Amino acid sequence: MRLIAFVRDLKRTESDSDLGWIACAQEPEMKQYLESQRGWLQIETLPGYSPDLNPVEDLWSNIKGQELANRCVAGLGEAEDGVCRGMDRVRQSKLPFSFLQHAGLFF
């Protein structure tokens, strides 16, 4: 299983790691493997859908309210241009930090 390989690689590179895990994505094999790794791995179960904990939701909301607001695009290319402009605008501001803070991830 690819996820088990990922966790094994993580163990090789990190001495102590936290891994947030979405409960609905757990297969029995993966769940059993993660349980066996509790000596070095802290597992936090998150709700299946938790937009308030995801700073990307704030990013998309911001871009939809600015670059994509009240627009009728001719095609996907034009929509992509708007998204790229929005990403550039956000990247050059302090907004990413506010998105993290809103999600409770600012430390």
C-alpha positions as CSV (number, residue, x, y, z in Angstrom):
1,M,0.0,0.0,0.0
2,R,1.4,3.4,-1.0
3,L,0.4,5.1,2.2
4,I,2.3,2.6,4.3
5,A,5.3,3.2,2.2
6,F,4.9,7.0,2.7
7,V,4.8,6.6,6.5
8,R,7.8,4.3,6.4
9,D,9.7,7.1,4.5
10,L,8.5,9.6,7.0
11,K,9.8,7.6,9.9
12,R,13.3,7.5,8.2
13,T,13.4,11.2,7.8
14,E,11.7,12.5,11.0
15,S,12.4,11.6,14.6
16,D,9.1,12.7,15.9
17,S,6.1,13.4,13.6
18,D,2.5,14.2,13.9
19,L,0.2,12.9,11.2
20,G,-3.3,14.2,10.8
21,W,-5.5,11.4,9.5
22,I,-9.0,11.7,8.1
23,A,-11.1,9.0,9.6
24,C,-13.1,8.1,6.5
25,A,-9.9,7.3,4.5
26,Q,-8.7,4.6,6.9
27,E,-8.6,1.1,5.5
28,P,-8.2,-1.7,8.1
29,E,-4.7,-2.5,6.9
30,M,-3.6,1.1,7.2
31,K,-5.3,1.6,10.5
32,Q,-3.6,-1.5,11.9
33,Y,-0.2,-0.3,10.6
34,L,-0.7,3.2,12.1
35,E,-1.6,1.7,15.5
36,S,1.6,-0.3,15.5
37,Q,3.6,3.0,15.0
38,R,2.3,4.8,18.0
39,G,5.7,4.7,19.6
40,W,6.9,7.5,17.3
41,L,3.8,8.7,15.5
42,Q,1.0,10.8,17.0
43,I,-2.3,10.3,15.1
44,E,-5.0,12.9,15.2
45,T,-8.4,11.8,13.8
46,L,-10.1,14.7,12.0
47,P,-13.7,14.8,10.8
48,G,-14.3,13.6,7.2
49,Y,-15.1,17.1,6.0
50,S,-13.7,20.0,8.1
51,P,-13.5,23.2,6.0
52,D,-13.0,25.3,9.1
53,L,-9.7,23.4,9.7
54,N,-8.5,23.8,6.1
55,P,-6.8,27.1,5.3
56,V,-7.2,26.3,1.5
57,E,-10.9,26.9,1.9
58,D,-10.1,30.5,2.9
59,L,-7.8,30.9,0.0
60,W,-10.4,29.8,-2.6
61,S,-13.1,31.9,-0.9
62,N,-10.8,35.0,-1.2
63,I,-10.0,34.4,-4.8
64,K,-13.6,33.7,-5.7
65,G,-14.6,37.0,-4.0
66,Q,-11.9,39.0,-5.9
67,E,-10.5,37.8,-9.2
68,L,-13.5,35.5,-10.0
69,A,-16.3,37.6,-8.7
70,N,-19.1,38.5,-11.1
71,R,-17.2,37.1,-14.1
72,C,-18.5,35.1,-17.0
73,V,-15.4,33.5,-18.4
74,A,-15.1,32.3,-22.0
75,G,-13.3,29.1,-21.1
76,L,-11.2,27.3,-18.6
77,G,-8.1,29.2,-19.7
78,E,-9.6,32.5,-18.7
79,A,-10.7,31.1,-15.3
80,E,-7.2,29.7,-14.8
81,D,-5.7,33.2,-15.5
82,G,-8.0,34.6,-12.8
83,V,-7.0,32.0,-10.3
84,C,-3.3,32.5,-11.1
85,R,-3.6,36.2,-10.6
86,G,-5.4,35.6,-7.3
87,M,-2.7,33.2,-6.1
88,D,0.0,35.8,-7.0
89,R,-1.9,38.5,-5.1
90,V,-2.3,36.3,-2.0
91,R,1.3,35.1,-2.1
92,Q,2.6,38.7,-2.0
93,S,0.4,39.6,1.0
94,K,0.1,38.5,4.6
95,L,-3.2,36.7,3.8
96,P,-1.7,33.2,4.0
97,F,-0.9,33.8,7.7
98,S,-4.4,34.9,8.3
99,F,-5.8,31.8,6.6
100,L,-3.6,29.7,8.9
101,Q,-4.7,31.6,12.0
102,H,-8.3,31.3,11.0
103,A,-7.9,27.5,10.8
104,G,-6.2,27.5,14.2
105,L,-2.8,26.5,12.7
106,F,-0.9,29.7,13.4
107,F,1.8,29.2,16.0
